[in-house]
Structure formats: structure tokens, C-alpha cells
């Protein structure tokens, strides 16, 4: 706490001397580098290298955390006071003299020696503290950077600032539109330039910003740096907390050909019609690079971009902006049958034959907390640019494959790896991978119970939070996450239940496997599965409440809803109690199942009274009657 508070004071001091936001970002990075310099300096002292490495891990986390939190003066002072006071309190509790009282604060110390002894105290206090800690705490210190990276993958925008896995997963799809006469004129200028360049008829065409002539480049730049885009990003990333910068090295004009190649002939163009994630840096903490698709025509081919995690399907027409995370958002495109040559388009193509092409701008932006811009935002900016250049070279080399090797690279190297990589995000989620990996590492140096209890109740907390918030929730990501959370929790419960089969367990006088236990488990999950079948998967996961399923409350009258109230939750509770009655679960960990049941009942109460950020359904009916 003391180190974090001191870091906050240094950062505040440096920022207060800065004249603008850009210099303030540099000042923050420079202030945090003090702690990295301290870490390096420890290796030059008589502190053992292994101990110095552990201290370096702590100092690295202090530096990054201080930049992420960007503490104010008051909070920093409070942390310093707490750090100092709690140390003294610990000494008082254990009846020990403080290090200060034995060094520079001693009554017999000469004033000339006080300063050197004070700095000696400052330098050695952290190594002494870490050295005196238990081996478990020391092991945790070495894992702090990994835990920080995991947290940084969950805390990536203003909606997810706390970085807790059970908070509602808000949609990261950004949508807006260029409507002003000036913006429309700039879009037209960019499109006219594309038409004059003569795009390909059988494959996509691409031009970087550097390929444009000066008037078109200026029009492009005005669109990319205008207020419309900035306001769009500020709906997700606060202006005070986040730095936003265009990634000009990735910006381009992109033109889809009026027809695709034969489906039997595989090329890298197929990747766009396959669900995919554009970039590879999904585990980069705290920062994001967004791609914004800007439509420049009427989209007569009916191109539609699908975002499964956001549960959104978007047909962008002239001026529409679709922004999404380049390294994290799964998406794919589709067209109506025949594309531009669909019979409905005959009249439109007669009026403007160039509408057969789909012409868009691809704008890119790096965004990161202001304090972490130079250590997270700027590196991701550079890495994304270099990756995009390399991938574009591979893409162009395989867009029209001639040899068997080129076809193999297009099919497996581009399309195959895209499918595999996307599967991780689609079924698990990159942030969840980081969370579970960090928790597994932490439990490896502490106890399995850390992982067990840390993963048992996430789905309940996500249910409760999502049911309450509702607005802006990414429905696809919500379903994926709670299914994952619940599956991992239940797998561990059933592993504990079946553990006597492969591990010697003393169950006497109660048998390890009881008929009543099995009956409760089977009956409970049977009722719960029947309830899921009656509601449907989307209905089960708040599809009605989140506006995905168009139906009214109490619309299900099939079994078990015509027999039991809230059968899904009651069935789950009964099954959990069946797990609890056996000694290898209930006796070994007496609070494990009761916490499950308590959270389920809390959520059931929330559903009964429709507790959410809005008017409950039964009150809405009363209001409509009055109206």
C-alpha cells in the first residue's frame, strides 16, 4: 500500500508539471519507471538475485497498477498513511521494535548519519519484507505479473474497469453514422477515387492511405480524425481515462468484388465469410485496437456483418460506422443470394453500375488507459501495424492460388488457422482463458481450494449482475461465459463426488455412494433439463429479459412449468443437495454446496420480484392498465 501510494504521489507530481495530455501520458510513464529503476538497482546491491527477482515482480506490478489506477492526491496520501500505520500496528501487535526505531529513527543516531540510514531503510525494506514472508507468499509474489496480465485482459474499457469476471459482459460493438454534409462529401471523394482506380472484378482490391492522392488523403484523414468517430469511442472509453490514437499504418480503402470465386476454388477471400477474429494479440492487457468499417455505398449486394458475441447483424450502408475489437471480436460476413447480381438489384445497377462493388473505409484506432499508453497502447499500436502488413502480404499471395502449395497455404494456413483461433474466442473467450490460467497458477503455489472456490460461483454472480443491468449486454458472450463457468464448476463437483473411485476416502459411518443421493441428483437435473427444453437455450439465459426472445413472461405452460414454480432453479438445488449428502463432498467441504444453494435462492428471489434496473414486469402491466 505504501509503495502504491508513493507511486501515485510521484505520478501526480509529474503530471501536474505537464502542459498537455500528450505530455501527461509521457510523464506518467516516466514516473512509473522510477520503480523499474529501483528493481534493477536491487540487483546491484547485496540482496540475493533470487530475492531481488521476487522484489522486481512486486515493483513491476506496483508500477503498472499505479498507472492503471491513476490515483489522485488524496487517495495516494491515504495509501501512504495506511502503509506506514499498518506496519507500525503489526509491530505493536507482535511486540517488536520497528526497523525505523532500530536505524535512522533511533535516539542515539547522529544527524549526519540519519539521511544515509534512511535511504538504506528505504532500499532494503521491501527485500526484508519479502524475505521474512512465508514460501507461499514469496511464490505468489513471483506470479504477480501473470495475475496482472490476466486482470488486464478483463479490465479493457470503462464498462469493465474493475476487471471482475462475473460482471456483465457489455457489447463492444460500436455503431454510428457520418451524416454531416462535409463528411458525406469526403466519403464521396474517397469512393470516386476508388472507382477511378478501377477495382478488380473477381477479387478484393486494397489501397493503403499512402496510395491516395493528396485531396483524397485529406478527405480520408478528416473522416478518421473527426468528431463523429471520437464521440463514438467515448461511449465506451471515457475521455478522461483513455487515450485514443489513429493507427494510420493499418488504414485502407477496401473494395469487394461483385462476385466471389467458385466455392470449390479455395482462396484467402474465404476467410471473410468464415467466423474469425482479425488479429492475434488477444492476450495483450489493458489496451485494444479497434477496426471501424465505414460504408461508402448503398450495399446493393446485401453484405451483412454478423457479430455472434454481441448478438448483432449489421448491414452497413452509406455513412454507417461499425467498430469492433480487431484482436478480440468474432465476426463474419454474408451476402444475399447472387450478391450484386440479385434480381432485385437490376434497377439500382442501371442507375449506377459502380454499385456492383462494395466500397468501404477501414479505419483503425489504438485505445488504452492514459497512464498505460506508452507501455500498453503504443506497443499494441506498433505490433498491430506490423501484423497487418505481414498478413496482407500472405493474403495477397494466396488470394489467387496457382500451385498446390499456394492452395494448401490458402486453405490451411489462412482459413484453417483462422477457424481454430476463432474457436477459442467463440467457445471459451480469451479473457476467460487468462482468468482460469492465472487462478490455476495461483492454486499451484497455494491450495487447490483457491481454484475450486474461485471458480464455483461465477455463474451465479454473472446471472444476478446481468439480470439486474440488462442494458447493453453482449448476449452471445453472456451465454458462452455462464455455460463455461457452470460447466467447470459442475465438473469439479462431480469429480469430488466420484473421487472415492480412484482415491482412498474414509466415508464411515456414512457410505460414499448412497441411493438417496443418486435419486436427488438424477431427479433434480431431469427437472432442470426439462425446464431448459421448455424455455429453449436463449430463453433459459434471460433471452426475454435481454430482448433477444420475443415473448411475454409466463409464456411457457409445458412441463415442468405447469407443475412446479421456478423448476429450473429448484431442480438444480435438489441435485446440489444430492451431491452434498455424501461425505466426500459435504463432510470434506461443508460450506461448498450451501453457498451454491444460497446464491441460487438469492437469484430466484430476484426473478420472483423482477429486481433489475428498470420497472418490474408486474408493475409494467399495472401502468399499461392505467394508461
N, C-alpha and C positions, 0 to 999 in steps of 0.2 A: 504493500500500500504506500509506503514511504517513497519507494523508487518511482512508482506510478505518479504520485503527486508531484514529486520533484521534476519528473519529465514534463508533466503538464505545465508547471511554472516556467520551465525553460522555453517550452514551445510558445506559451502566451507572451513571454518577453520578446522572443524573436519576431513573432507575428505582429506585435504592436509597433515594431520598428519598420515594418514593411509598408510600402506606399500603395500597393495594389494587390489584387487577389493572386495574380500570377507569381509575384514575388513572395506573397504569403505562403504559397504552396512550397516554394523553394526553401523558405525559412523554416517551415515545419520539418522538412526532410533534413535540413542541416542540424536542427536542434536534436532530432532523434538520433543522428549519427554520433552524438556525444556518448550514448550508451553502447554503441558498437565499438567506439574507440576505447571505452572502458573495458569491454570484453577482450579486445585484442591486447590491451595493456596488461591484463591479468596473466597472460602467458609469458610476459617478460619479468614477472615477479617470482618469488619463491613459492608461489602457490603451485601444487602439483598439476600437471597438464590435464589429467582426467577431471580433477575438481574444477579447474579453470574452464573446461569444456562444458561442464554442467552449469556453471555460472553464466557462461556465454549464452546457453539456451534460455536461461531466465531473462537475461538482459535483452536478447533479441525479441522475446515476447513483450517485455516492458516497452521497448521502443515502438513496435508495431501497434500494440494496444493503445499506447498514449496517442499515437497518430489517428487511430480509428475512432477513439472516443472524443478526441479534440476537446479536452476538458477546459472549462473556464477557470478564471482566477479563484473563485470561491471554492469550487469542487477540488481543485488542486491543493489549496491550503488545508481544507478539511482532511484530505488523504494524508498529507504530511503530518498533521497533528495526530491523526489516528495511528499512523505508522510509528511515530515516536512514543505516543502514550501507551499503546498496546504492548510495545516492547518492554517499557518500564513496568507495566502491570504484570507481565509474565515473570519478570524478575522478582517482583514483590510476592506473587503467589508462591513461587518456589524458594523464597528466602535467599535469593542470590544478589550479589552486588552487580550493578550494571557495568558493561565494558567501559562506558564513559567515566564512571567513578574510579575505575582502575587505570585510566590512562590520562587523557588530556583534561578531564574534569576533576582529577584528584586535587586535594587541598595543597599538597606539597610540590606541585608541578610549577616550574618557573614559567613566566610569561613567554620567554624566548623559545621554550620547547613546546608550548601549547599548540602552535599552528602546525608544526610538523607532526605532532602526535594526533592532532585532529584529522589531518589528511590520511595518516596511517589507519586510523579508525574507519574512515570512510571507505578506503580501498579494501580493507580486509573484512569488513563486517559481513558482506554477502558470502564470501567463501567460508567464513567461520560458521555462519548460519546454516549453509548447505551441508557442510562437513558434519555438523552436530545433528543433522536430521537423520531419520531412520533410512534404511536402504530403500524402502518403498517410496518414500518422499523423494529421495535422490533419483530414483528411476523415473518417477513422474516428471521431475524437472527436465530430464533428457527428452521426454515425449512432448513437452510443451509446444515446440514448433509445429509438430504434427497435429496437435489438438487445435492450434491456432489456424492452420490451413483448413481443417475441417469446419471450424466456425466461420472462416472467411467464405466458404462455399455456401453457407446458409444465410449469411448476412451480406446480401449483394445489392440491396436497394432500400429505399425509405420504408417500404412495406414490411421488409424482413430484417430490420435493423437489429433486434435482439438476437437473431440467429438461432432461434429455438426450433427444433424440427416439428413440434406439434402445433405451431402457429398456422393459421390458414395460408394455403398456397395461393397467393394472388396472381392473376393473369399478368404475364409480362409482354403481352401483345399490345403495341401502341398503335392507335389509329387516329388520323387527322386528314385534312384536305387543304390543298392550295386553292384559294378562291379569289384572291385579290386580282385586279386587272394586271398589275405588274408581274405577279407570279405566273398567271396564265400566259402572259406574253413571253416570259422566259421559258416556260415549258414548250411553247410553240416553237421558239427559236431552236431549242435542243432537238425537237422532233424533226424540224425542217433540215437541220444539219444531217441527221441520221438518214433521212430519205435521199438527200443529195449524195451521200456516200455510197448508196446502192447496197443495201444489206443482202446477205445470202438468201437463196430461195429454198435450200434444202438442209440448212443447219444454222445454228445460232451465230450471231455476229456480236463482237465486243469491241469497244473503244475506251481506253483509259482517258482520264482528264487531260493528260499530257498530249493526247492525239488531237484535241479540239483546237479550232482556230480561236483567235483572241475574243471576238464578240460572243461566241458560244460558250467559251470558258468562263467569261464574266457572268453570263446568264446562269450557268451551272453553279458557279460559286455563290451567287446571290440566293439561289434556292437552298443550297446546302447550309448556308450560314444565317439564314433569315430567322425572323421571329417565330414563324409557324412551327419550325422544327424544334427550336429551343423551348417554346411553350409546351409542345408535345412531350418532350423528355421531362419537363419539370412536373408533370403529373405523376411521375414515378420516382424521380430523383430530385430532392429539394435543392433549390439554387444555393442555399447557404451551406449545405453539407457536401455537395458533389460537384466535381469539376467535369466539364463536358468539352470534348475537342473532336473536330472532324478528323477522320482517318483518310486523308486525300489520296494516299497511295493505293487505296482499295476502291475508290470511287470510279464508276464507269457508266457508259451508256450500253444498254444490253437490248438486243433485238432477237425475238424468237421467230424462227422461220414459219411461213404459213402452213406448212405441213411437216409431219415427222417422217423419219425413215421407216421402212418396213419393220414391224415388230420382230421379225426373225433375224434382223441385222442389228446386233447389239453395238451401241456406241456410248460414249460418256454422256451424251444428251439424256439418256435414260435415267440418270441419277436424279434429275429434277422431278420425274414422275414417280420416284421411289421415296418413301418416307425417309428423311435424312436430317442430320444436323450438319450445318455448313462447315464449322471449324473444329479443331481438335483440342483447344485449350479449355476444356470444360472444368478442369480442376484448379484453374487459376483463381486465387482467393480475392474477394472483395471487389474486383473490377469486372467490367463487361465491355464487349464490343457489340454494338447493335448494327444490324443491316436494315436500312429503310428502303422499301420498294416504292417507287413513285411512278404511277401510271401516266403515260403521255397520250393515250388514245382511248377510243370507245370500247376497246376489248371485245371486238365482234367475234373473236374465236371462242369467247367464253372461258378464258383462263381463270381458274379458281384456285386460290391457295388455301390449303387446309392445315390447321394447327390443332392436332389432337389433344395436346395437353391443355390448351386454352379452350377447347371445345368450340372452335370458331372456324367458319368457312367464309372466305372473303373474295369477292370479285371486284378487283380494283379497276376503276375507270378514271378518265382524265382528271388528274389532280389529287387522287386518293393516295394516302401515305400509309403503308403497313410497316411498322417497326418491330423487330424481334431480335432476340439474343443470338448472335452469329455462332456462338460456341455451345449453346445450351438448348435452343428451341427446336424440337422436332417439327417438320413440316413437309409437305409435298404439294405438287400441282396437278390439276386435271383440266381437261377441256371438254366442251360438248362434242358429240359425235361429228366427225368431219372437220372440226376446228373452224378455221376461217371459211372453209368451203361448205359449211352447213347451208341447206336451202334457205333458211331464214335470213342469211346474210347477203343474198343476191343484190337486193336494192342498195344496201349500205356500200357494197363494193363497187357498184356502178357509180355512185356519187363520189367515192374516194377510194380508188384501188389500193392506195398505200395502207388502208386499214387492215389488209391481209396480214401485215406484220404486227406483232405485239411489241411495242417500244416502251421501255421503262428506264428510269434512272435508278442506279443502285448507290445509295448514299450510306456512309459508314461513320460511326461515332464511337469513341472510347469514353467511358464514364467510370469514375472511381471517386471514393471519398477524397475531399480536398487534401486531407492530411496524408493520404496514401498515394497521391497522384504520381509522385516520382519513383516510388518503389513498387507500385502495382499497376496504375493506369498507363504510365508511359511504356513500361516493358511490354504489356499486353498489346498496346498500340503497335509497337515495332514488330513483335512476334506475329501478330495477325497479318500485317502487311507482307512480311516475308513468306508466310504460309500461303497467302492468297496468290502471290506471284508464282510460287512453286507449283501450286495446284493448278493454276491457269495453264502453265506450260504442259503439265501432264494432261489436262483436259483437252487442250488443242491438239496434242499429239495423238489422242485416242478418239477424237470426235468423228473421224472418218477412217477407221482402221482398215488397213490393206492386208497386212500379213497375219498369219495365225497368232504370232506373238502379240501384235498390237490388239487383236481381238480379245486375247486372253487378258491383257492388261486392262482393257476397257471393261470387260465383264467381271473379272475378279478384282483387279487392282483398284478400280474406281467404284463400280457398282457393288461388288461383293463386300469390300471393307466398309462401305457406307451403310449397308444393311446391318452388318454386325455391330458397328459402332452405335448406330441408332438404337439397336435393341437394348443396349444398356440404359439409355435415357428413357426409352419407352416403357420398359418393364421394371426398372429399379429406380432410376433417377441418379444423376451424377452427385447431387448433394447428399442423397441417402448413402451412396457408396462411401463418401468421405466420412459421414457420421458413424456408420457401423464399423468402418475400418479403425477410426480413432478410438471408439469405445472398446473394440477388441484389443487394440494395443494397450489401452489403459488397464483393462482387466487382466492382461497377461502379466503385468507387473504388480497387480494388487490382488484381486479375487474374482472368480467367475461371477459372483453375485453382483459385481459392478455392471457387467454386461447384462446379466439376467434382469435385474430390477430396472436398469436403464433402458431396456427395450420392451418391457412388458406392457406398459400403459400408454404408449404414444398414441395408439389409435383412438382411445377414449378421449384423450385431451384434444386430439385433432377433431373428433366428432363434435365435442362441446364448443370449441372455438369457431369451427366452420359453421355450425348450425346457428350460432349467435351472430356472426359477422355477415355471412351470405354475399354481400355486395362485392363484385369484382373477383370472386373465387375462380381459379382455374379448375374447372370441373374434372377434366381428364387427369391432371396432376393429383387432384384430391383423391380420386378413385385409386389411382396407381399407388399412392403413398399409403393409404389406410389398408389396402389389401396386402401390401408388403409388410407394414407394421404388424398387422394382425397375424399374418402367416408366420413370421419369425417368432412372435410371442407364443403362438399355439404349438409350433414345432418344439420349442423348448419345454413347454408344459408337458407335452406328450412324451418327450424324451425323459423327463423326470419321472413320469408315470410308469414308463416301461423300463426304467433303469435297473430294477431287480433282475431282469432277464440277462444282463451282461455284467452286472456289478453286484458284489455281495452286499446285501442290505439286511439289517436286523429289523424285522417287522413285528415280532411278537409283542403283545398277545394278539394284535390285530393283523390279519393276513394282508399281504401286499396287493393281492387282486381279489376284490370282493364282488359278488354278483350284483348287489345293490348299486355299487359304483358304476359298473358297466351299464346297467339299466338306465341310470340317470344320464350318463354320457350319451348313450345312443338315443334315448328319448328326447333329450334336450336339443341335440344337434339335428335330429329329424324334424322337430317342430321349427327350428330356426331355418333349415334349408327349405322347408315348405313355405315359410313366410317370404323367403327370398324369391322363390319361384312365383309366388303370387304377386309380389311387387315388381319383379324384374330387377336386374342389376342396377340400372340407373335410378329406379325408384327407391331401392334399398339405400343407396348412398345420396340421399337428400336431393334427388333429381327434381322433385316437386318444389321443395323449398328454394332451390337454387335456380328455378325457372327453366330447367332442361326438359323435364317431363311435363307435358300439358295435361294436367289432371287436377281435380279438386281433392281436398282432404277427405279421408274416409271413403275413397272411391273403391277400395278393394273389399269385396264381400266373400271371397273364396276362403277355404280352409287355409290356415288356422285362424284367420281374422274373424270368421263368423262364430268362433268358439271361445277364443281367448283374447283378452286385451293385451296389446303390445307383445305378441307371441315371439317375435324375433329376439327381443331382449330377455324375456322370461325364459325362453328356450336356452339361450346362452348361459344365463345364470344357473339354471338347473344342471347343465352339462359341467359348468365350472365347479359346482358343489360336488358333483360326482368325482371330479379329479381331487378335490380337497380331502375327501374322507379317507383316502389311503395314506398310510404313514410316510411313504417316501416323498409325498408332496406336502400334506397338511402338517405332519409332525416335524418334518425336516425344516420347512419354512412356513411357520404358522400364519404369517401375515400376507403371503404371496397371493392367495386366492381371495381372501376377504377384501383386499384393495381392488381387485378386479370387480368384484360384486358391487362394492360401494360406488365405484366410478360408473358402472353400468346403470345403477339405480339413480345416480345424480343425473345422468343423461336422459333416462326415462322420464324423470320429473320435468326436465327441460322440455322434452317433447310434449308431455301432457299439457303443460301450460304455455307451450309455444314461446319460450323465453328467447327472444332474439332482438336485434337492433331494429325494431320496427313494431307494427301493430300485430298482435296475435291474431290467428285466423278466426277465432270465435268472436273477437271484437270487431273484426272487419265485417263480418256478417251483420252484426248489430248496427254498424254505421250505415251499411247499404240499405237495411230495412228503414232506418230513419230517413235516408235520402229519398 
